Amino acid sequence: MHDSASGAAAAPDFSALTERALTRLRNASEPARAALEDAALAQRVARVAAVSDFAIDTLVRQPALLLALAADDGAQEPPPPQLDAEGRADWATRLRRYRAAGSTRLIWRDALGLDAVADTLRGSTELAETCLRLAHDALEDEFERRYGALRTPAGERVRLVVFGLGKLGGGELNFSSDVDLVYAYEHDGSTEFDGRDPARALDAESYFAKLGQQLARLLDEPTAEGFSHRVDLRLRPYGNAGRVAWSFAAMEQYFQREGRDWERYAWQKARPVAGDLDAGERFVEALRPFVYRRYLDFGALDGLRAMKAAISAEVARKELADDIKRGPGGIREIEFLVQALQLIRGGREAELRGRRLLPALQALVAQRQIGEDAGAALADDYRFLRRLENRLQMLRDAQTHALPAGEAERARIAVGLDYADWDALRAELERRRERITAEFDALLAPRRRRAAPDALTAYWRALPESGEAQALLDAGFDAAGDADAALRDFARSPGVRGLSDAARARLDRVLPSLLQAAAASSQPMLALKRLLALLHNVLRRSAYLALLDEQPAALSRLVEVVSRSALLAERLASHPLLLDELLDARVAGPLPDREELLAACAGFDAGGDVEEALQAINETRQALSFRIAMALRDGRQSAQDSARQLAWLADAVVAQVLAMAQAEVAAAHGRVPGARFAVLGYGSLGGEELGFGSDLDLVFLYDAPAVEGGAASDGARSLDAPRWFARLAQKIVALLGAVTAAGRLFDVDVRLRPDGAKGLLVSSLASFAEYQDERAWTWEHQALVRARFVAGDEALHARFDEVRARTLTRAREADKLRGDVAAMRARMRAELDRSDAAFFDLKQGEGGLVDLEFQLQYLVLRDSARAPALLAPRDTPGLIDAAEGAGALDAATATALRAAHLTLLAAGLECTLDRRPRRVVETEEIATARSAIDAAMRAAGLREAAA
């Protein structure tokens, strides 16, 4: 018994509690009454009753379980249920009773001191896996009887793989945890290849999504017997907005292109727990390079810092200081500490890749990444917190991590853990939490010392055969060993070994200076990694190496740029020509205006070589967007100005590509006399709010003269007007998306055209106007608010504006308009909002940028008939000004919305510059912006109308 910090205190009296439990059990069955005549058994039951109401409830419902536990104290696990086809209606009940019995056995053994905490965690995991496999296998058999087996065209059977992530994957599931699952399958296929009717056959995604959803319901859906296991599917790609079941190929592509730091942590523990286990292991192995990088990836600690900041914000916002999982010094800090060190070293040291925390901690101690004393203390603290977590949950089978507020519950937890009282337990808990926090903070704390450049020069010139990593450590590289390994590999690379004497001499002068600047940056290892990527490309272009050698003053600026912006670092590495921009004095000067951007992109004559012309345009686009990014990053211009300039730059590119496309189509088919063509920009392009790397929402219009037989081109291979302009639009999309040595210009989205993906790529002006008048949905009229002419014939520009104005000012029933707008926004948020407890989705979140766009679109549709000034602006600031001028917004609201827009737009562009999703921890400034937008939405009735 642990002593109380407050001195001797009377032991809590649980006699009434235990007597009620014994009475209920005696009344449950005659065999139970007889068994409880044994005083020793009654005493054991009393101990269990003090620990768990859930266990007593289960024993009352299943009296035979009491007799089994009395016989062997739970040494034997309850027999698993049979989920046969004849008993289909009872599957849920059987699973829930089995889970309740197995959980009660774990409580019994824990309460009586028969199991260590590791036994309880393992037992909880095995119980969940058994339920998962039983449920999966039964449903799989049922599906194959009903729909057929899923097979590849070659006849190979394909099965669902159920991955367990989090503590389930790590084999350390807490008592009342949910289970984090991801569904996947190895190959595409169809039930058609199992001999089923092709017209009714299911493809792989539909088949396994349906199977996965039924599996979740079978385990998770509450019944009279409670639930088997709570299922959480949000860790799949894109979370709730993503597909339920993913092919291996699609998941691999996702992680290669969009995988985030937190997903590396999540998949570090992943393992197949049901279905095709062998296929699952193959996928986990294939994913290993995503989880474990070859060298120290400073992004692992950056990701950890970001997650820690998000959790700290959540703890503060939700007042979770007493949460032993997420609060300071909680379970998650130990998990993050161990996982971060695994991610840092695990790419090179396979023994650090274990899924279970305590063995991984021991391996880190063995590798001297954690001191022996610190490792032993952390392991003991972890076992203490996990046992306390289990006891909190065992009380009533609740998924809680919060310390109880009630005195009676506190006494039960403390005494059940052999503490004299709550104060004694709390004092022990606080001591351990302080120790955990100190270790965790030490991991993230920067440690830097300066070194003389001469030491780095000597070190670099000694590579790869000799040289001491101490020089890097002294310079300020925390992970000197990893930096040393990366530099040795760089020194051994064919690119370095193949340098001429003159080029090698330049590199020997440049690289130590880069190392010194990187060491002085905010993130030395990250800067070094990005600089080496840049240098690998520069080595093949001696002019750039010479440039760096001759401009030493620019090196610190280069290091600063690559360390602070993943996007700019990536672009510099992929396109070293941008070094010219970085070192050009113009980069710090005034930015070009709209006319200058148009002039910069104009005049690239294909001259028979389209790819060369596209590359030249793209190099210009890359340079100008880089200059805009630098101005934003340096604080020389606002986010609004930067987004507007990016849209103007896109306008200029589209105009030049249109000219090239028209020339190509005319060369093949002639021109359509008297016809006109226009490219319209929708979405962020139309609203002049483009981001770095944004795609373009385009719609194409034409207008041809009415002539007998229909307008047609005048070339040798004549085409009628619809086909001619369709060919032109296809060519524009192809040229914008063509891959050249300088990359592609833009991805294009044409789904906002009339009738969407089912409609014609190009619409005549008449059909466009008819569609807007007769068939367009309200949301399509909303989209029209931001639509603007981007390139083409000015006369058609004017006629489009007339159609747009007529459409937007048409009479509308107020309640229906409000309802339509609110309903569409609610639907979009449900499908696209990636906000969660830790992060806010700047675009789709409640009170985000799309909410603001919808509100302004609603005001235009509602009020433009009486206030035509609302029709002119397409950009958000302009629409706010127009709405204020029209009396649709009061001055205070308009001011608040302007500030909110700037705040969210700036945060979004900052995310883009660092290649992060536009999901952020909610700061006070962002909370204020959200509040302003949400208040305006409510004032307009756009929240209530969706309810």
Solvent accessible surface area in square Angstrom, and as a share of the most:
residue,aa,sasa,rsa
1,M,157,0.70
2,H,89,0.40
3,D,125,0.65
4,S,15,0.10
5,A,80,0.62
6,S,82,0.53
7,G,39,0.37
8,A,116,0.90
9,A,64,0.50
10,A,97,0.75
11,A,86,0.67
12,P,43,0.27
13,D,117,0.60
14,F,39,0.16
15,S,67,0.43
16,A,63,0.49
17,L,35,0.17
18,T,18,0.10
19,E,89,0.40
20,R,143,0.52
21,A,7,0.06
22,L,15,0.07
23,T,60,0.35
24,R,105,0.38
25,L,1,0.00
26,R,58,0.21
27,N,102,0.52
28,A,36,0.28
29,S,30,0.20
30,E,121,0.54
31,P,73,0.46
32,A,1,0.01
33,R,91,0.33
34,A,66,0.51
35,A,25,0.20
36,L,4,0.02
37,E,129,0.58
38,D,76,0.39
39,A,80,0.62
40,A,57,0.44
41,L,5,0.03
42,A,14,0.11
43,Q,136,0.61
44,R,61,0.22
45,V,0,0.00
46,A,24,0.19
47,R,77,0.28
48,V,0,0.00
49,A,2,0.02
50,A,13,0.10
51,V,7,0.04
52,S,0,0.00
53,D,40,0.21
54,F,23,0.10
55,A,0,0.00
56,I,6,0.03
57,D,45,0.23
58,T,0,0.00
59,L,0,0.00
60,V,38,0.22
61,R,107,0.39
62,Q,24,0.11
63,P,35,0.22
64,A,75,0.58
65,L,18,0.09
66,L,0,0.00
67,L,65,0.33
68,A,54,0.42
69,L,4,0.02
70,A,31,0.24
71,A,87,0.67
72,D,52,0.27
73,D,37,0.19
74,G,1,0.01
75,A,62,0.48
76,Q,139,0.62
77,E,103,0.46
78,P,24,0.15
79,P,116,0.73
80,P,69,0.44
81,P,21,0.13
82,Q,134,0.60
83,L,24,0.12
84,D,58,0.30
85,A,49,0.38
86,E,159,0.71
87,G,11,0.11
88,R,87,0.32
89,A,101,0.78
90,D,67,0.35
91,W,3,0.01
92,A,26,0.20
93,T,51,0.30
94,R,71,0.26
95,L,0,0.00
96,R,2,0.01
97,R,83,0.30
98,Y,18,0.07
99,R,9,0.03
100,A,8,0.06
101,A,7,0.05
102,G,5,0.04
103,S,3,0.02
104,T,0,0.00
105,R,32,0.12
106,L,6,0.03
107,I,0,0.00
108,W,0,0.00
109,R,41,0.15
110,D,3,0.01
111,A,3,0.02
112,L,43,0.21
113,G,57,0.54
114,L,77,0.38
115,D,25,0.13
116,A,61,0.48
117,V,14,0.08
118,A,40,0.31
119,D,42,0.22
120,T,1,0.01
121,L,9,0.04
122,R,111,0.41
123,G,14,0.13
124,S,6,0.04
125,T,4,0.02
126,E,78,0.35
127,L,19,0.09
128,A,0,0.00
129,E,15,0.07
130,T,41,0.24
131,C,0,0.00
132,L,2,0.01
133,R,90,0.33
134,L,44,0.22
135,A,0,0.00
136,H,0,0.00
137,D,63,0.33
138,A,9,0.07
139,L,0,0.00
140,E,12,0.05
141,D,73,0.38
142,E,35,0.16
143,F,3,0.01
144,E,44,0.20
145,R,137,0.50
146,R,162,0.59
147,Y,45,0.17
148,G,0,0.00
149,A,6,0.05
150,L,1,0.01
151,R,64,0.23
152,T,15,0.09
153,P,103,0.65
154,A,100,0.78
155,G,32,0.31
156,E,96,0.43
157,R,99,0.36
158,V,9,0.05
159,R,62,0.23
160,L,0,0.00
161,V,0,0.00
162,V,0,0.00
163,F,0,0.00
164,G,0,0.00
165,L,0,0.00
166,G,22,0.21
167,K,26,0.11
168,L,1,0.01
169,G,1,0.01
170,G,1,0.01
171,G,17,0.16
172,E,14,0.06
173,L,5,0.03
174,N,5,0.03
175,F,11,0.05
176,S,1,0.00
177,S,16,0.10
178,D,31,0.16
179,V,0,0.00
180,D,29,0.15
181,L,0,0.00
182,V,1,0.00
183,Y,1,0.00
184,A,0,0.00
185,Y,5,0.02
186,E,42,0.19
187,H,76,0.34
188,D,98,0.51
189,G,11,0.11
190,S,15,0.09
191,T,1,0.01
192,E,71,0.32
193,F,83,0.35
194,D,48,0.25
195,G,71,0.69
196,R,85,0.31
197,D,76,0.39
198,P,90,0.57
199,A,95,0.74
200,R,202,0.74
201,A,28,0.21
202,L,34,0.17
203,D,78,0.40
204,A,1,0.01
205,E,64,0.29
206,S,49,0.32
207,Y,5,0.02
208,F,2,0.01
209,A,17,0.13
210,K,71,0.30
211,L,1,0.01
212,G,0,0.00
213,Q,77,0.34
214,Q,37,0.16
215,L,0,0.00
216,A,15,0.12
217,R,122,0.45
218,L,14,0.07
219,L,0,0.00
220,D,49,0.25
221,E,92,0.41
222,P,107,0.68
223,T,59,0.34
224,A,111,0.86
225,E,45,0.20
226,G,30,0.29
227,F,42,0.18
228,S,0,0.00
229,H,11,0.05
230,R,54,0.20
231,V,24,0.14
232,D,19,0.10
233,L,33,0.16
234,R,138,0.50
235,L,40,0.20
236,R,19,0.07
237,P,1,0.00
238,Y,54,0.20
239,G,16,0.15
240,N,106,0.55
241,A,44,0.34
242,G,13,0.13
243,R,97,0.35
244,V,28,0.16
245,A,0,0.00
246,W,8,0.03
247,S,12,0.08
248,F,15,0.06
249,A,75,0.58
250,A,21,0.16
251,M,0,0.00
252,E,58,0.26
253,Q,89,0.39
254,Y,11,0.04
255,F,6,0.03
256,Q,148,0.66
257,R,181,0.66
258,E,79,0.35
259,G,26,0.25
260,R,32,0.12
261,D,48,0.25
262,W,63,0.22
263,E,1,0.00
264,R,2,0.01
265,Y,9,0.04
266,A,17,0.13
267,W,7,0.02
268,Q,10,0.04
269,K,19,0.08
270,A,1,0.00
271,R,40,0.15
272,P,7,0.05
273,V,0,0.00
274,A,1,0.00
275,G,11,0.10
276,D,34,0.18
277,L,65,0.32
278,D,102,0.53
279,A,1,0.00
280,G,0,0.00
281,E,80,0.36
282,R,127,0.46
283,F,2,0.01
284,V,31,0.18
285,E,102,0.46
286,A,54,0.42
287,L,8,0.04
288,R,78,0.28
289,P,83,0.52
290,F,24,0.10
291,V,6,0.04
292,Y,15,0.06
293,R,78,0.28
294,R,169,0.62
295,Y,47,0.18
296,L,4,0.02
297,D,9,0.05
298,F,12,0.05
299,G,13,0.12
300,A,1,0.01
301,L,16,0.08
302,D,37,0.19
303,G,4,0.04
304,L,0,0.00
305,R,79,0.29
306,A,49,0.38
307,M,21,0.09
308,K,42,0.18
309,A,53,0.41
310,A,1,0.01
311,I,15,0.07
312,S,49,0.31
313,A,26,0.20
314,E,7,0.03
315,V,18,0.10
316,A,78,0.60
317,R,114,0.42
318,K,97,0.41
319,E,154,0.69
320,L,30,0.15
321,A,60,0.47
322,D,53,0.28
323,D,5,0.02
324,I,0,0.00
325,K,39,0.16
326,R,64,0.23
327,G,0,0.00
328,P,67,0.42
329,G,0,0.00
330,G,0,0.00
331,I,0,0.00
332,R,62,0.22
333,E,8,0.03
334,I,0,0.00
335,E,17,0.07
336,F,21,0.09
337,L,6,0.03
338,V,1,0.00
339,Q,11,0.05
340,A,0,0.00
341,L,20,0.10
342,Q,5,0.02
343,L,0,0.00
344,I,13,0.06
345,R,53,0.19
346,G,0,0.00
347,G,16,0.15
348,R,120,0.44
349,E,43,0.19
350,A,61,0.47
351,E,98,0.44
352,L,0,0.00
353,R,63,0.23
354,G,35,0.33
355,R,68,0.25
356,R,121,0.44
357,L,2,0.01
358,L,27,0.13
359,P,49,0.31
360,A,3,0.02
361,L,3,0.01
362,Q,118,0.52
363,A,20,0.16
364,L,0,0.00
365,V,33,0.19
366,A,80,0.62
367,Q,59,0.26
368,R,218,0.79
369,Q,61,0.27
370,I,15,0.07
371,G,46,0.44
372,E,136,0.61
373,D,125,0.65
374,A,25,0.19
375,G,4,0.04
376,A,66,0.51
377,A,21,0.16
378,L,1,0.01
379,A,13,0.10
380,D,60,0.31
381,D,0,0.00
382,Y,3,0.01
383,R,93,0.34
384,F,28,0.12
385,L,0,0.00
386,R,1,0.00
387,R,74,0.27
388,L,1,0.00
389,E,0,0.00
390,N,3,0.01
391,R,3,0.01
392,L,10,0.05
393,Q,0,0.00
394,M,0,0.00
395,L,10,0.05
396,R,121,0.44
397,D,14,0.07
398,A,41,0.31
399,Q,77,0.34
400,T,41,0.24
401,H,24,0.11
402,A,52,0.40
403,L,13,0.07
404,P,16,0.10
405,A,90,0.70
406,G,34,0.33
407,E,129,0.58
408,A,72,0.56
409,E,46,0.21
410,R,54,0.20
411,A,20,0.15
412,R,19,0.07
413,I,6,0.03
414,A,0,0.00
415,V,28,0.16
416,G,3,0.03
417,L,9,0.04
418,D,56,0.29
419,Y,13,0.05
420,A,29,0.22
421,D,25,0.13
422,W,23,0.08
423,D,75,0.39
424,A,6,0.05
425,L,0,0.00
426,R,65,0.24
427,A,50,0.39
428,E,34,0.15
429,L,1,0.00
430,E,59,0.27
431,R,117,0.43
432,R,25,0.09
433,R,12,0.04
434,E,121,0.54
435,R,80,0.29
436,I,1,0.00
437,T,38,0.22
438,A,64,0.50
439,E,56,0.25
440,F,0,0.00
441,D,71,0.37
442,A,54,0.42
443,L,33,0.16
444,L,24,0.12
445,A,43,0.34
446,P,87,0.54
447,R,139,0.51
448,R,101,0.37
449,R,135,0.49
450,R,185,0.68
451,A,15,0.11
452,A,62,0.48
453,P,80,0.50
454,D,112,0.58
455,A,43,0.33
456,L,0,0.00
457,T,35,0.20
458,A,67,0.52
459,Y,7,0.03
460,W,0,0.00
461,R,137,0.50
462,A,35,0.27
463,L,9,0.04
464,P,17,0.11
465,E,143,0.64
466,S,63,0.41
467,G,19,0.18
468,E,132,0.59
469,A,29,0.23
470,Q,93,0.42
471,A,15,0.12
472,L,0,0.00
473,L,66,0.33
474,D,48,0.25
475,A,7,0.05
476,G,1,0.01
477,F,1,0.00
478,D,50,0.26
479,A,12,0.09
480,A,10,0.08
481,G,40,0.39
482,D,0,0.00
483,A,0,0.00
484,D,17,0.09
485,A,14,0.11
486,A,13,0.10
487,L,0,0.00
488,R,39,0.14
489,D,45,0.23
490,F,2,0.01
491,A,3,0.03
492,R,115,0.42
493,S,15,0.10
494,P,117,0.74
495,G,35,0.33
496,V,3,0.02
497,R,150,0.55
498,G,65,0.63
499,L,30,0.15
500,S,68,0.44
501,D,130,0.67
502,A,62,0.48
503,A,6,0.05
504,R,65,0.24
505,A,43,0.33
506,R,69,0.25
507,L,0,0.00
508,D,21,0.11
509,R,123,0.45
510,V,3,0.01
511,L,2,0.01
512,P,7,0.04
513,S,48,0.31
514,L,4,0.02
515,L,2,0.01
516,Q,33,0.14
517,A,19,0.15
518,A,0,0.00
519,A,3,0.02
520,A,66,0.51
521,S,17,0.11
522,S,76,0.49
523,Q,42,0.19
524,P,5,0.03
525,M,8,0.04
526,L,11,0.06
527,A,0,0.00
528,L,4,0.02
529,K,82,0.35
530,R,37,0.14
531,L,2,0.01
532,L,15,0.07
533,A,46,0.36
534,L,1,0.01
535,L,2,0.01
536,H,77,0.34
537,N,29,0.15
538,V,0,0.00
539,L,14,0.07
540,R,169,0.62
541,R,100,0.36
542,S,67,0.43
543,A,75,0.58
544,Y,34,0.13
545,L,1,0.01
546,A,15,0.12
547,L,44,0.22
548,L,2,0.01
549,D,27,0.14
550,E,118,0.53
551,Q,89,0.39
552,P,89,0.56
553,A,92,0.72
554,A,16,0.12
555,L,8,0.04
556,S,71,0.46
557,R,65,0.24
558,L,1,0.00
559,V,2,0.01
560,E,67,0.30
561,V,0,0.00
562,V,1,0.00
563,S,3,0.02
564,R,119,0.43
565,S,0,0.00
566,A,17,0.13
567,L,0,0.00
568,L,0,0.00
569,A,6,0.05
570,E,80,0.36
571,R,25,0.09
572,L,0,0.00
573,A,15,0.11
574,S,64,0.41
575,H,23,0.10
576,P,3,0.02
577,L,47,0.24
578,L,0,0.00
579,L,0,0.00
580,D,69,0.36
581,E,12,0.05
582,L,4,0.02
583,L,42,0.21
584,D,35,0.18
585,A,92,0.71
586,R,140,0.51
587,V,4,0.03
588,A,60,0.47
589,G,22,0.21
590,P,131,0.82
591,L,34,0.17
592,P,19,0.12
593,D,73,0.38
594,R,70,0.26
595,E,116,0.52
596,E,95,0.43
597,L,1,0.00
598,L,53,0.27
599,A,73,0.56
600,A,42,0.32
601,C,0,0.00
602,A,57,0.44
603,G,70,0.67
604,F,49,0.21
605,D,124,0.64
606,A,25,0.19
607,G,67,0.65
608,G,82,0.79
609,D,64,0.33
610,V,42,0.24
611,E,104,0.46
612,E,115,0.51
613,A,7,0.06
614,L,6,0.03
615,Q,54,0.24
616,A,31,0.24
617,I,0,0.00
618,N,1,0.01
619,E,58,0.26
620,T,30,0.18
621,R,23,0.08
622,Q,11,0.05
623,A,16,0.12
624,L,13,0.07
625,S,4,0.03
626,F,0,0.00
627,R,23,0.08
628,I,1,0.01
629,A,0,0.00
630,M,0,0.00
631,A,0,0.00
632,L,27,0.14
633,R,26,0.09
634,D,52,0.27
635,G,63,0.60
636,R,88,0.32
637,Q,31,0.14
638,S,45,0.29
639,A,4,0.03
640,Q,37,0.16
641,D,55,0.29
642,S,0,0.00
643,A,1,0.00
644,R,58,0.21
645,Q,19,0.08
646,L,10,0.05
647,A,0,0.00
648,W,48,0.17
649,L,3,0.01
650,A,0,0.00
651,D,1,0.01
652,A,3,0.02
653,V,0,0.00
654,V,0,0.00
655,A,36,0.28
656,Q,18,0.08
657,V,0,0.00
658,L,8,0.04
659,A,52,0.40
660,M,11,0.05
661,A,0,0.00
662,Q,48,0.21
663,A,55,0.42
664,E,52,0.24
665,V,4,0.03
666,A,18,0.14
667,A,92,0.71
668,A,35,0.27
669,H,14,0.06
670,G,13,0.12
671,R,124,0.45
672,V,11,0.06
673,P,81,0.51
674,G,57,0.55
675,A,25,0.20
676,R,91,0.33
677,F,7,0.03
678,A,0,0.00
679,V,0,0.00
680,L,0,0.00
681,G,0,0.00
682,Y,6,0.02
683,G,20,0.19
684,S,36,0.23
685,L,1,0.00
686,G,0,0.00
687,G,0,0.00
688,E,37,0.16
689,E,20,0.09
690,L,3,0.01
691,G,15,0.14
692,F,7,0.03
693,G,63,0.60
694,S,33,0.22
695,D,66,0.34
696,L,0,0.00
697,D,27,0.14
698,L,0,0.00
699,V,1,0.01
700,F,1,0.00
701,L,0,0.00
702,Y,22,0.08
703,D,28,0.14
704,A,29,0.22
705,P,54,0.34
706,A,110,0.85
707,V,79,0.46
708,E,181,0.81
709,G,87,0.83
710,G,45,0.43
711,A,12,0.10
712,A,42,0.33
713,S,7,0.05
714,D,99,0.51
715,G,23,0.22
716,A,115,0.89
717,R,153,0.56
718,S,56,0.36
719,L,13,0.06
720,D,58,0.30
721,A,4,0.03
722,P,73,0.46
723,R,131,0.48
724,W,8,0.03
725,F,7,0.03
726,A,29,0.22
727,R,95,0.35
728,L,0,0.00
729,A,0,0.00
730,Q,96,0.43
731,K,61,0.26
732,I,0,0.00
733,V,45,0.26
734,A,59,0.46
735,L,12,0.06
736,L,0,0.00
737,G,20,0.20
738,A,34,0.27
739,V,102,0.58
740,T,14,0.08
741,A,81,0.63
742,A,2,0.02
743,G,23,0.23
744,R,107,0.39
745,L,7,0.04
746,F,21,0.09
747,D,78,0.41
748,V,35,0.20
749,D,24,0.12
750,V,29,0.17
751,R,157,0.57
752,L,52,0.26
753,R,26,0.09
754,P,14,0.09
755,D,62,0.32
756,G,18,0.17
757,A,78,0.61
758,K,191,0.81
759,G,15,0.15
760,L,143,0.71
761,L,39,0.19
762,V,8,0.05
763,S,10,0.06
764,S,27,0.18
765,L,7,0.04
766,A,77,0.59
767,S,53,0.34
768,F,1,0.00
769,A,14,0.11
770,E,77,0.35
771,Y,10,0.04
772,Q,8,0.03
773,D,57,0.29
774,E,126,0.56
775,R,115,0.42
776,A,20,0.15
777,W,174,0.61
778,T,27,0.16
779,W,86,0.30
780,E,16,0.07
781,H,8,0.03
782,Q,4,0.02
783,A,20,0.15
784,L,0,0.00
785,V,0,0.00
786,R,15,0.05
787,A,0,0.00
788,R,21,0.08
789,F,23,0.09
790,V,12,0.07
791,A,6,0.05
792,G,34,0.33
793,D,48,0.25
794,E,117,0.52
795,A,46,0.35
796,L,0,0.00
797,H,51,0.23
798,A,54,0.42
799,R,106,0.39
800,F,0,0.00
801,D,46,0.24
802,E,108,0.48
803,V,8,0.05
804,R,6,0.02
805,A,31,0.24
806,R,122,0.44
807,T,1,0.01
808,L,0,0.00
809,T,40,0.23
810,R,97,0.35
811,A,103,0.80
812,R,60,0.22
813,E,103,0.46
814,A,53,0.41
815,D,88,0.46
816,K,126,0.53
817,L,7,0.03
818,R,64,0.23
819,G,23,0.22
820,D,44,0.23
821,V,1,0.00
822,A,1,0.01
823,A,55,0.42
824,M,39,0.17
825,R,2,0.01
826,A,33,0.25
827,R,143,0.52
828,M,44,0.20
829,R,43,0.16
830,A,84,0.65
831,E,88,0.40
832,L,82,0.41
833,D,40,0.21
834,R,84,0.31
835,S,40,0.26
836,D,75,0.39
837,A,45,0.35
838,A,21,0.16
839,F,38,0.16
840,F,4,0.02
841,D,11,0.06
842,L,0,0.00
843,K,79,0.34
844,Q,16,0.07
845,G,0,0.00
846,E,63,0.28
847,G,0,0.00
848,G,0,0.00
849,L,9,0.05
850,V,5,0.03
851,D,0,0.00
852,L,1,0.00
853,E,29,0.13
854,F,15,0.06
855,Q,3,0.02
856,L,2,0.01
857,Q,12,0.05
858,Y,1,0.01
859,L,3,0.02
860,V,2,0.01
861,L,6,0.03
862,R,99,0.36
863,D,9,0.05
864,S,0,0.00
865,A,68,0.53
866,R,145,0.53
867,A,12,0.09
868,P,90,0.56
869,A,71,0.55
870,L,1,0.01
871,L,24,0.12
872,A,72,0.56
873,P,24,0.15
874,R,36,0.13
875,D,27,0.14
876,T,3,0.01
877,P,26,0.16
878,G,17,0.17
879,L,6,0.03
880,I,0,0.00
881,D,73,0.38
882,A,16,0.12
883,A,1,0.00
884,E,53,0.24
885,G,72,0.69
886,A,20,0.16
887,G,61,0.58
888,A,18,0.14
889,L,14,0.07
890,D,89,0.46
891,A,62,0.48
892,A,77,0.60
893,T,38,0.22
894,A,0,0.00
895,T,83,0.48
896,A,39,0.30
897,L,0,0.00
898,R,74,0.27
899,A,60,0.47
900,A,2,0.02
901,H,3,0.01
902,L,72,0.36
903,T,23,0.13
904,L,0,0.00
905,L,11,0.06
906,A,41,0.32
907,A,16,0.13
908,G,4,0.04
909,L,6,0.03
910,E,106,0.48
911,C,1,0.01
912,T,25,0.15
913,L,12,0.06
914,D,42,0.22
915,R,122,0.45
916,R,99,0.36
917,P,50,0.31
918,R,99,0.36
919,R,31,0.11
920,V,18,0.10
921,V,35,0.20
922,E,44,0.20
923,T,74,0.43
924,E,146,0.65
925,E,113,0.50
926,I,11,0.06
927,A,36,0.28
928,T,88,0.51
929,A,4,0.03
930,R,63,0.23
931,S,68,0.44
932,A,19,0.15
933,I,0,0.00
934,D,28,0.15
935,A,59,0.46
936,A,4,0.03
937,M,1,0.00
938,R,114,0.42
939,A,93,0.72
940,A,16,0.12
941,G,17,0.16
942,L,3,0.02
943,R,24,0.09
944,E,102,0.46
945,A,40,0.31
946,A,37,0.29
947,A,124,0.96
